[in-house]
Amino acid sequence: MTALNELNLLSDLASAQWGLVTATQARQAGVTVQQLARLTSQGALERLRHGVYRLAGAPIDSRTELKAAWLSLAPHLSIDQRLGDSAVAVVSHRSAADLHQLGDLEADAFEFSLPSRKQTRDPQITLHRRHLTPDQWTVVDGLPVTTVPITIGDLARSGVDGGHLAGVVRDAVTTKHTDVDQVATVLAPFARRYGAGPGQGDQLLRQLLHQAGVPANTRRVGELLDPPRPNLTAVQQALADALRPSTTAALQDALAALDTTSLSQAAAEALAPVAANLQQVAAAALAPVAENLQRTLAQQLTSSLTPQRPTRPKPRPADPKAAAPTDANHATQHPDNAATGSDNGEPENA
């Protein structure tokens, strides 16, 4: 097998698992350990940890080492096979908090939880034996990881200090929108350890949020926006009861037996009082508007039909210059005329 063929085989394997491949997978594909060593020395592969390699040019990020550690736990299985396996190793504890981007914990080792006992010689891997149900873990960037509430419970159980736990809880509630009731539930068994009342998960939750610097008004708003779980559960149960097959079948039979004619008549009779009431309400609301409109129209009509009286022009005031005499004989008035004021503009006879 040529080096090109070897790389093609490894590329096919690595394409579905972040550009990584295990030595066991390579051997199953027909690539020997010696060929892997040669490809590594030539720079075509990079050895990340015992039995795990990265193809040159494959993307690398802050999670690459975690992915390589996870692949090393079951080197003969592909990602799809692992995720479908009930015994899959699930990222947990500090590694889960880091994968979820919660808080600022420093993980000294990669932590995984498995349902069965497993040994590893890798000092950077810590294994926890426990059984996780499918609803207790999810997938982030292709990796199985405990859910946010389970991660918080694991950290509290392992004794993480209150300051770091507070940062994790803060990010879970404020950035991941985690259900506060679930967080309080997983914290309840450890409430006394962190200074809250025994079993008081709600009290410990408020205490940690306060310690992490979340303002009280923000916490109260979150509580107001969070629907009451008992009420929500009751509604869900009522809907489930209503949607039972037996209930649905009974409703279908009842609808089929209805007489549409009588049903329409009954509906009309039932709606008649409602329609009458609406008419009364509408009439009462529009009455003032109609009266005002009628009054305005009457005023406009009256003003347009009333005849306009002709107006007489005002007399012009007499012009003193026009009334002044121009003849010298009229320079003085007759004394009698002046006394009686009967000047008619004609000269007196001598």
Contacts in CASP RR format, 6 or more apart in sequence:
PFRMAT RR
TARGET T0000
AUTHOR 0000-0000-0000
METHOD contacts of the structure
MODEL  1
MTALNELNLLSDLASAQWGLVTATQARQAGVTVQQLARLTSQGALERLRH
GVYRLAGAPIDSRTELKAAWLSLAPHLSIDQRLGDSAVAVVSHRSAADLH
QLGDLEADAFEFSLPSRKQTRDPQITLHRRHLTPDQWTVVDGLPVTTVPI
TIGDLARSGVDGGHLAGVVRDAVTTKHTDVDQVATVLAPFARRYGAGPGQ
GDQLLRQLLHQAGVPANTRRVGELLDPPRPNLTAVQQALADALRPSTTAA
LQDALAALDTTSLSQAAAEALAPVAANLQQVAAAALAPVAENLQRTLAQQ
LTSSLTPQRPTRPKPRPADPKAAAPTDANHATQHPDNAATGSDNGEPENA
1 30 0 8 1.000
1 31 0 8 1.000
1 35 0 8 1.000
3 35 0 8 1.000
3 38 0 8 1.000
3 39 0 8 1.000
3 42 0 8 1.000
3 44 0 8 1.000
6 31 0 8 1.000
6 35 0 8 1.000
6 39 0 8 1.000
7 39 0 8 1.000
7 44 0 8 1.000
7 55 0 8 1.000
9 26 0 8 1.000
9 29 0 8 1.000
9 30 0 8 1.000
9 31 0 8 1.000
10 21 0 8 1.000
10 26 0 8 1.000
10 29 0 8 1.000
10 31 0 8 1.000
10 39 0 8 1.000
10 45 0 8 1.000
10 53 0 8 1.000
10 55 0 8 1.000
11 55 0 8 1.000
12 29 0 8 1.000
13 21 0 8 1.000
13 25 0 8 1.000
13 26 0 8 1.000
13 29 0 8 1.000
14 20 0 8 1.000
14 21 0 8 1.000
14 54 0 8 1.000
14 55 0 8 1.000
14 58 0 8 1.000
16 78 0 8 1.000
16 79 0 8 1.000
16 80 0 8 1.000
17 67 0 8 1.000
17 71 0 8 1.000
17 78 0 8 1.000
17 79 0 8 1.000
18 58 0 8 1.000
18 59 0 8 1.000
18 64 0 8 1.000
18 67 0 8 1.000
19 54 0 8 1.000
19 55 0 8 1.000
19 58 0 8 1.000
19 59 0 8 1.000
20 48 0 8 1.000
20 52 0 8 1.000
20 53 0 8 1.000
20 54 0 8 1.000
20 55 0 8 1.000
20 58 0 8 1.000
20 64 0 8 1.000
20 67 0 8 1.000
20 68 0 8 1.000
20 71 0 8 1.000
21 52 0 8 1.000
21 53 0 8 1.000
21 54 0 8 1.000
21 55 0 8 1.000
22 51 0 8 1.000
22 52 0 8 1.000
22 53 0 8 1.000
22 71 0 8 1.000
22 72 0 8 1.000
22 75 0 8 1.000
22 76 0 8 1.000
23 33 0 8 1.000
23 36 0 8 1.000
23 51 0 8 1.000
23 52 0 8 1.000
23 53 0 8 1.000
23 75 0 8 1.000
24 51 0 8 1.000
24 75 0 8 1.000
24 76 0 8 1.000
25 75 0 8 1.000
25 76 0 8 1.000
25 78 0 8 1.000
26 35 0 8 1.000
26 36 0 8 1.000
26 53 0 8 1.000
27 33 0 8 1.000
28 76 0 8 1.000
36 45 0 8 1.000
36 53 0 8 1.000
39 45 0 8 1.000
40 46 0 8 1.000
40 47 0 8 1.000
40 53 0 8 1.000
43 56 0 8 1.000
44 55 0 8 1.000
44 56 0 8 1.000
45 53 0 8 1.000
45 54 0 8 1.000
45 55 0 8 1.000
45 56 0 8 1.000
46 53 0 8 1.000
46 54 0 8 1.000
46 55 0 8 1.000
46 56 0 8 1.000
47 53 0 8 1.000
48 54 0 8 1.000
48 64 0 8 1.000
48 65 0 8 1.000
48 68 0 8 1.000
49 65 0 8 1.000
49 68 0 8 1.000
49 69 0 8 1.000
49 72 0 8 1.000
49 122 0 8 1.000
49 124 0 8 1.000
50 72 0 8 1.000
50 122 0 8 1.000
51 72 0 8 1.000
51 75 0 8 1.000
52 68 0 8 1.000
52 71 0 8 1.000
52 72 0 8 1.000
52 75 0 8 1.000
54 60 0 8 1.000
54 64 0 8 1.000
54 68 0 8 1.000
63 99 0 8 1.000
63 141 0 8 1.000
63 143 0 8 1.000
65 110 0 8 1.000
66 91 0 8 1.000
66 95 0 8 1.000
66 98 0 8 1.000
66 99 0 8 1.000
66 110 0 8 1.000
66 143 0 8 1.000
67 143 0 8 1.000
69 110 0 8 1.000
69 112 0 8 1.000
69 122 0 8 1.000
69 124 0 8 1.000
69 125 0 8 1.000
70 89 0 8 1.000
70 91 0 8 1.000
70 110 0 8 1.000
70 112 0 8 1.000
70 143 0 8 1.000
72 122 0 8 1.000
72 125 0 8 1.000
73 89 0 8 1.000
73 112 0 8 1.000
73 114 0 8 1.000
73 118 0 8 1.000
73 120 0 8 1.000
73 125 0 8 1.000
74 82 0 8 1.000
74 85 0 8 1.000
74 88 0 8 1.000
74 89 0 8 1.000
77 85 0 8 1.000
79 142 0 8 1.000
82 88 0 8 1.000
82 89 0 8 1.000
82 144 0 8 1.000
83 139 0 8 1.000
83 142 0 8 1.000
83 144 0 8 1.000
86 115 0 8 1.000
87 114 0 8 1.000
87 115 0 8 1.000
87 116 0 8 1.000
88 114 0 8 1.000
88 144 0 8 1.000
89 112 0 8 1.000
89 113 0 8 1.000
89 114 0 8 1.000
89 118 0 8 1.000
89 127 0 8 1.000
89 144 0 8 1.000
90 112 0 8 1.000
90 113 0 8 1.000
90 114 0 8 1.000
90 132 0 8 1.000
90 137 0 8 1.000
90 144 0 8 1.000
90 145 0 8 1.000
90 146 0 8 1.000
91 99 0 8 1.000
91 110 0 8 1.000
91 111 0 8 1.000
91 112 0 8 1.000
91 143 0 8 1.000
91 144 0 8 1.000
91 145 0 8 1.000
91 146 0 8 1.000
92 111 0 8 1.000
92 112 0 8 1.000
92 113 0 8 1.000
92 128 0 8 1.000
92 145 0 8 1.000
92 146 0 8 1.000
92 150 0 8 1.000
92 151 0 8 1.000
92 154 0 8 1.000
93 111 0 8 1.000
93 113 0 8 1.000
93 126 0 8 1.000
93 128 0 8 1.000
93 146 0 8 1.000
93 151 0 8 1.000
93 154 0 8 1.000
93 155 0 8 1.000
93 158 0 8 1.000
94 105 0 8 1.000
94 106 0 8 1.000
94 107 0 8 1.000
94 108 0 8 1.000
94 111 0 8 1.000
94 155 0 8 1.000
94 160 0 8 1.000
95 107 0 8 1.000
95 109 0 8 1.000
95 110 0 8 1.000
95 111 0 8 1.000
95 112 0 8 1.000
95 145 0 8 1.000
96 111 0 8 1.000
96 145 0 8 1.000
96 146 0 8 1.000
96 150 0 8 1.000
96 151 0 8 1.000
96 154 0 8 1.000
97 103 0 8 1.000
97 105 0 8 1.000
97 107 0 8 1.000
97 151 0 8 1.000
97 155 0 8 1.000
97 168 0 8 1.000
98 105 0 8 1.000
98 107 0 8 1.000
99 140 0 8 1.000
99 141 0 8 1.000
99 143 0 8 1.000
99 145 0 8 1.000
100 140 0 8 1.000
100 145 0 8 1.000
100 148 0 8 1.000
100 151 0 8 1.000
100 172 0 8 1.000
100 176 0 8 1.000
101 171 0 8 1.000
101 175 0 8 1.000
102 148 0 8 1.000
102 151 0 8 1.000
102 152 0 8 1.000
102 167 0 8 1.000
102 168 0 8 1.000
102 171 0 8 1.000
102 172 0 8 1.000
102 176 0 8 1.000
103 164 0 8 1.000
103 167 0 8 1.000
103 168 0 8 1.000
103 170 0 8 1.000
103 171 0 8 1.000
104 164 0 8 1.000
104 167 0 8 1.000
105 155 0 8 1.000
105 160 0 8 1.000
105 164 0 8 1.000
105 168 0 8 1.000
109 123 0 8 1.000
109 124 0 8 1.000
109 125 0 8 1.000
109 126 0 8 1.000
110 124 0 8 1.000
110 125 0 8 1.000
110 126 0 8 1.000
111 125 0 8 1.000
111 126 0 8 1.000
111 127 0 8 1.000
111 128 0 8 1.000
112 125 0 8 1.000
112 126 0 8 1.000
112 127 0 8 1.000
112 128 0 8 1.000
113 127 0 8 1.000
113 128 0 8 1.000
113 129 0 8 1.000
113 130 0 8 1.000
113 132 0 8 1.000
113 146 0 8 1.000
113 154 0 8 1.000
114 127 0 8 1.000
114 128 0 8 1.000
114 129 0 8 1.000
114 130 0 8 1.000
115 129 0 8 1.000
115 130 0 8 1.000
115 131 0 8 1.000
115 132 0 8 1.000
116 129 0 8 1.000
117 129 0 8 1.000
118 127 0 8 1.000
118 129 0 8 1.000
120 127 0 8 1.000
128 154 0 8 1.000
132 146 0 8 1.000
132 150 0 8 1.000
135 147 0 8 1.000
136 146 0 8 1.000
136 147 0 8 1.000
136 150 0 8 1.000
137 144 0 8 1.000
137 145 0 8 1.000
137 146 0 8 1.000
137 147 0 8 1.000
137 150 0 8 1.000
138 144 0 8 1.000
138 145 0 8 1.000
138 146 0 8 1.000
138 147 0 8 1.000
139 145 0 8 1.000
145 151 0 8 1.000
146 154 0 8 1.000
148 172 0 8 1.000
148 176 0 8 1.000
148 178 0 8 1.000
149 172 0 8 1.000
149 178 0 8 1.000
149 179 0 8 1.000
149 182 0 8 1.000
149 183 0 8 1.000
149 185 0 8 1.000
149 186 0 8 1.000
150 186 0 8 1.000
151 168 0 8 1.000
152 165 0 8 1.000
152 168 0 8 1.000
152 169 0 8 1.000
152 172 0 8 1.000
152 183 0 8 1.000
152 186 0 8 1.000
152 187 0 8 1.000
153 186 0 8 1.000
153 187 0 8 1.000
153 190 0 8 1.000
155 164 0 8 1.000
155 165 0 8 1.000
155 168 0 8 1.000
156 165 0 8 1.000
156 186 0 8 1.000
156 187 0 8 1.000
156 189 0 8 1.000
156 190 0 8 1.000
156 193 0 8 1.000
156 194 0 8 1.000
157 189 0 8 1.000
157 190 0 8 1.000
159 190 0 8 1.000
159 193 0 8 1.000
160 168 0 8 1.000
162 194 0 8 1.000
162 208 0 8 1.000
162 211 0 8 1.000
163 208 0 8 1.000
163 211 0 8 1.000
163 212 0 8 1.000
165 194 0 8 1.000
165 208 0 8 1.000
166 208 0 8 1.000
166 209 0 8 1.000
166 211 0 8 1.000
166 212 0 8 1.000
167 208 0 8 1.000
167 212 0 8 1.000
169 183 0 8 1.000
169 187 0 8 1.000
169 205 0 8 1.000
169 208 0 8 1.000
169 209 0 8 1.000
169 212 0 8 1.000
170 208 0 8 1.000
170 209 0 8 1.000
170 212 0 8 1.000
170 213 0 8 1.000
170 214 0 8 1.000
172 178 0 8 1.000
172 183 0 8 1.000
173 180 0 8 1.000
173 183 0 8 1.000
173 209 0 8 1.000
173 214 0 8 1.000
174 214 0 8 1.000
174 218 0 8 1.000
179 226 0 8 1.000
180 205 0 8 1.000
180 222 0 8 1.000
180 223 0 8 1.000
180 226 0 8 1.000
181 226 0 8 1.000
181 229 0 8 1.000
183 205 0 8 1.000
184 201 0 8 1.000
184 202 0 8 1.000
184 204 0 8 1.000
184 205 0 8 1.000
185 201 0 8 1.000
187 201 0 8 1.000
187 204 0 8 1.000
187 205 0 8 1.000
187 208 0 8 1.000
188 199 0 8 1.000
188 200 0 8 1.000
188 201 0 8 1.000
188 204 0 8 1.000
189 199 0 8 1.000
190 204 0 8 1.000
191 197 0 8 1.000
191 198 0 8 1.000
191 199 0 8 1.000
191 200 0 8 1.000
191 201 0 8 1.000
191 203 0 8 1.000
191 204 0 8 1.000
192 198 0 8 1.000
192 199 0 8 1.000
194 204 0 8 1.000
194 207 0 8 1.000
194 208 0 8 1.000
195 204 0 8 1.000
195 207 0 8 1.000
196 203 0 8 1.000
196 204 0 8 1.000
196 207 0 8 1.000
197 203 0 8 1.000
197 204 0 8 1.000
206 219 0 8 1.000
209 219 0 8 1.000
210 216 0 8 1.000
210 219 0 8 1.000
241 247 0 8 1.000
325 331 0 8 1.000
329 347 0 8 1.000
330 345 0 8 1.000
330 347 0 8 1.000
333 343 0 8 1.000
334 348 0 8 1.000
337 343 0 8 1.000
337 348 0 8 1.000
END
